[in-house]
Amino acid sequence: MTPALSVNNSRLADVRMELPSGAIGLLPIVLVVIAFLVIRYYRQWRNEQVRNRPFSAEMEQSLRKTLPFFERLSPADQQKLKQKVNLFLASKRFYGCAGLTITDDIRVTIAAEACLLILRHGGEAYPGLTSILVYPSAFVANHTESQADGVVSAESHHLLGESWDNGRVILAWDAVRRGAADFTDGNNVVLHEFAHQLDALSGRTDGAPPLMRNSYKSWARVLSRHYEDLVVRSERGLPTTMDTYGATNPAEFFAVATETFFEKPDELCARRSDLFEELKTYYGLDPRDWSA
C-alpha cells in the first residue's frame, strides 16, 4: 500500500504546481460572489412568491373599500397594485398603539393607499421604511424647537400623522378611515405621510424627491412658483385648490400637492396645469382616468 500512496501524493503535488499562482488567493472571492448570487436569487424567488400570493376575500373587500375606483384601473394595474400591497405587507411591521388592535383591514387600507403612490415606480416599496405605528385617533407628539434667538422650547401637538426618516410612519386610524371614505376632498393622511417618505429618499425632506422622469430644473421652477402662490393666497385668505397647510414649507407643499393630485385631479389640472403635469410625470399616471 505504501508505493501507491506515494504515487498519489506525487500526482497531487504535480497538480498543485500546475495551478496559477493566484488561484488559491482568489478562492475566497469566488466563494463570496457565489454566495452573493445565491442570496440574490433566493430573494428574487421569495419576492416572486410573496408578490403573487392570492388575496383573501377579506383583503379584497378592504382594498375595494379603500380605493372605490379600483374597478376602473386597468387589469394590469389592478394586478400590479395587489403585488405591491403583498410586498409592502411582507416587509413592514404594523404596531397598534394606545390599545388599538391591528387588523387586516387596517393593514390593507394603509398599504393600498401607500402603494398607489408607487404603482408605476419600480424597485422596493419604501426601502427605508420598517414600521407603521397606528393610533386609534389623534396622538400627542412632543417636539423641541429652537428659536432664532437661541431659546429652545418643548411643545406638544395633536397630530393625525407623522413621517420620520428613521423608518417609521405614525397614523391616526380614524383619520385614515375618513380619507378612505371620501377620495375626492383632497385630504388623505396616508397619501400625505407617504409622500413625505418618497421625498425623504433624496436624503432630505425638502419637496424634491429623487426624480427619474422629470427635469430637476423644471420641477424646482414649477413647484417653487406654486408654493409661493399658495403662501400668498393663504396669507390673504384667498380661495385655493389645495389645502393651505401646503404653505407651511416646501416639504408640506409637495405632500399636499400629492393629496390634491390623486383626489382632485380635474380641479388641479384646470387651475394649476403645469404643477399637475409635473406630478403626472413623477408618479407616471393620471388619476383623471379613474375619477368618476
N, C-alpha and C positions, 0 to 999 in steps of 0.2 A: 504493500500500500504506500510505502514511503516514496518510491520513484514516481508514482502517478501524482502524488500531492505536489512534488517538486515541479513537475511539468506544468500543472495548473497555475502554480504561483508564478512561473516564468511567463506564461501566456498573459496573466493579469498585469504583470509588470510591463510587457510589451504594449498592451492596450493603453495603459496609463501614459506611456511615453509618446503614443501617437496622438493623444488629446491635445488641443490647442492650449497654450499656457494659461489663458484667461478663462477657460471653460468652467473650471471649478469655482472661480470667483463670481461668475455670472449666475450660478445656480440659485442663490437666494433671490436674485432679482427676477429670474424666471418664475420661481415659486410665488413671489408676490404678485406678479402680473396674472398668473393663472388664478390665484385666489381672488384677485380683483374682478376678473371676468366671471368667475363662478358666482360671486356675490351679486354682481350687476345683473347677471342672467336670472338669478333667483329672485331678485327684487322685481324685475320686469315680469317674471312669471307670476309672482304673488300679486302684484298690482293688477295684472290682467284678470286674475281670478276674482279679486275684490271688485274690480270695475264692472264685471259682468254678472254680479250677484243679482238675482231677481228681487224686485221689491215685494214686500208682503202687502196684503190688502190694506192694512192699517197705514203703512208708509205711503202707498199710492194715494190713499184718501187725504192724508196730511199734505202731500205735495200738491194735489189739485186744489185743495182748500187754500193753501198758501199762495199759489200762482193761478188765479182764476182764468188766466189766458193760456194756460198750458196746452189746451187742445188746439190753439191757434199757432203753436210752434210747429215747425216742420218735423216730420218723423225723425229726421237725422238729429235735429236739435233736442227733441224730446229724449232720445236715447243718450245723447252726449251729456245732457243735464243730469240724467239719472246716474250715469257713470261717474260724473264729478261728485255728485252727492255721496255715492258709495265710498269713493276715495277720501272725501272730506270726513265722513263719519268714522272711517277706519283709522285716520291719522290724528284726529283731535279728540281731546277728552273734555267732557261736559261735567260741570260741578254745580249742584244745586246749593244755593246759599239762603240763609235765613229761613230754613225749614222747607224750602222748595224741593220736591222730588222730581228728578229729571225723567221725562217720559220720551217715548219715540216721537210723539207729536212735537215736543219741544225741539228735539234734535233735528228732525226733518224740516220743520219750519225754518229754523235758523240756517241750516245747511243749504236749503233750496234757494233762499234769497242771497246768501253769500256766494253761492256758485253761479247764480245768474250773472253776477258781475264778471265772472271769468269764463263764461260759456264759450267764447271764441278765443280765449287765451290758451296757449299751450303750457307745458311744464306742470310742476307740482302745484297743488292748490294751497296757496298761502303758506309757503315753506317755513316762514319764521314763526307761525302760529302753532301753539301746542294746546292751549286751554281756553275754554269758554265758560265763564262764570255767570250763572243766571240767578237773579233775584226775583222774588215774586212781583215787586213793584219798585218804584224809585228808591235808590240806595244813596247813602251818605258817603261822600268822598272827601277826605281831608287833604288839602294841598297847602304847601308852603310857597309863598310868593315873595319875591324880592322887589322892593320899590326902587325908583330911580335914586332916592336919597339914601339908600343903603338899609332902610328899615325892612326887616323880614317879618312877615305876618303869616299866621296859620288861619286858613279859612275852611269852612265846611260847605259843601254844595250838595244839593239833592239832584241826582243825575238819573237819566234814563239809559245811558250807555257811555262806555269809555273804551278807547283803543290804546293799548300800550305797546311799546316797542320791545318788551321783554317776553313776548309770546302769549299775551293774554288779551282777550276781549271780554268786557263785562256788559251785561244787558239786563234790562228790566223786562220780565216776561209779559206783563200787561201792556207795555209799550210795543213789544214785538207783535202781540196779538192785534193791537189796534192798527199797526202798519199793514199786517196781512189782511185785515178785514176791509181796508179801503186802499186799493193800489192806484188811486187816482188823485190823492190830495197832496202829493209832493212831500209827505212826511213819513219816513221809514227809518227807524233806528238801526236796523240791520244793514241796509244799504249804506247808511251814513258811516257807521263804525267800520265796516269792511272796506269802504272807500279809503278810510284812513290807513288800513292795513296795506292796501295797494300803494298808497302814497309813500308809506314808510319803506317800501322795498328799495327806494333810491338811496337809503341811508339817512334821510331826513324827512320829517313830515312837514312839507312846506308847499303843498299844492302842485308839486311836479313829480309824478310817479315816473318810473322808467318807461320810456316811450319806444315802441318798436316800429310803429307805423307813422306817427306824427313827426313833424318837424319841431324841434325844441324852440326854434326861433318863433314860429307861428304860434305854438302853444303858449309861450310866455307873453307874446303880444296880445293875443285874444283874451286869455284868462285875466291878465292884469287889467285890461281895459274894462272888462265886465265886472271885475271885482271893485274897481274904483267907482264905477257907475252905481253898483249896489250900495256902497258905502254912502255915497251922496244921497241916494234915494232913501236910505234908512234914516239918515240924519234929518232929512226934510219931511219925512212922513209921507213920501210919495208911494203910489201903488207899485208893487213889484211882482214879477212872475215867481221869483224864488223867495224862500224864507229869509228874512233879514238877518238871521243868525249867521248866514254866509258872509256877512260884512265884518265878522269878528277878526278874521285873519285869512290869508290865502289858503291855508290848510282846510279851514272850515268852509271856505268858498267852494273848493273842489268837492268836498263831501256833500254839501247842499246841492251843488250843481248836478252831482250824480243822482241824488234823490229825484230832482226835478226831471232830469233826462229820462229816467226809467218810468216815472209815474205821470208826468205831464209833458210827454214828448211833443205833442202838437203845439201846445202853447209856447214851449221853449223854442221850438223851431220857428214859429211865427214872429216871436219878439226878440230872440237872440240867436239868429240863424247861424252866425259864424261860430258861436260857442257850441251850439248843437252839433255842427259839423265836426268840430274838434273832438267832442266826446264820442260821436258816432265812429270816427276813425279809431279812436283809442280803444273803445270797447268792441269794435268790429261788428256792430249790429245796429239795427234801427228799431226801437221799441214801437214806432208807429205801425209796424207790421202786425203787432199784437193788439193794439188798442182797439177798443170797441168802437 
